Amino acid sequence: MDVGVYPNFSDPIFMEGLNKSVFIKNSVDDYFLGRCWPGTVVFPDFFHPEIKFYWEKNLKNLHSYFNYSGIWLDMNEISNFCDGECIGNSFF
């Protein structure tokens, strides 16, 4: 599991994060876009006061589909294939 979230407007996990504004923003107050395994991604802001509840809710939801005893964050830090922000990949 990587921490980057693929920006898909039909994905309730992405939409919840967007509505709660829990993704990292750039200097012009737009969402910072990176690139990782799924392609263009946004990254959770681990300093945001709501991020714990966002992760907890979505991990519990995942657990309701299949029983697991833990998760392994393959890259437990933000990993970006671009050198800085991936300019020109806006999803808005």
N, C-alpha and C positions, 0 to 999 in steps of 0.2 A: 504494500500500500504506500503510495506517495501522497504527500500533502497537497499537491496541486489539484485544483478542481477545474474540470473541463467546463467552459462556459456554454452550457446548453440551456436555452430558455424553456425547454420542455422537461428539464430535470428539476424535481422539487428540491433536491439538496442544494443545487446551485442557486435556485430562486430564493430559498430561505436565507442563504448566506448573503445574497444580493440585497434582499429586503432588510436584513439586520445590519447591513454594511460592515460585515466582519472580514472582508478581504482587504489586503494591502492596497493603498492608493499611492499614486505618484505625486509629483510636486504640483501638478495642475488639478489635483483632486479628482482624477479619473482612476479607474482600476489599473494597477500595474499588471501588465501582461508578460508572461514568461512562456517558455516552451519546454515541455518535458515529454514523457512517454506518450500521453494521449494527444499531444499536439499543443495548441495554445491553451494556457491555463492561467487561472488567478490563484493567489496564495492566501491562506488564512493569516490574519494578523493575530499572532499569539499573545499580544498585549491588549487586545480588545476585551473589554469586560464581559462580553457575551459569548466569547469563543468557547469557553468550557462547556456551556450549556448547548451550544451548537454541536460540538463533537459528541457530547454525551448522548443527546437525543438521537443523532444519526447512527451512532454505534449501537445503541439499544435497538433501533429500527432494523439495522443489519442483523443483529442477534435474533430478532424475531423470525427472520427467514431461514437461518441455520445457526445451530448451536456452536459456539466457539468459546474457548477459554482464554483467549488473549489475541492481540494483534501484533504484527511485526511491521513497523514502519520501515520499509526498505531503505528509504532515505529520510531519516527523522529530522532532516533540515531541508530548507528550501533548496531545490536543485533546479537550475535554469540552464538550458542549452544556449541561450543568447548571452552576449556580453552586456549585461544591463537589461533594460527593458526591450522587449521585442517590438520595436516601433513598426507601425503599419499593419498590425494584426488586430486592430480594434474590432470588437464584436458588437459595438453599439452603432 
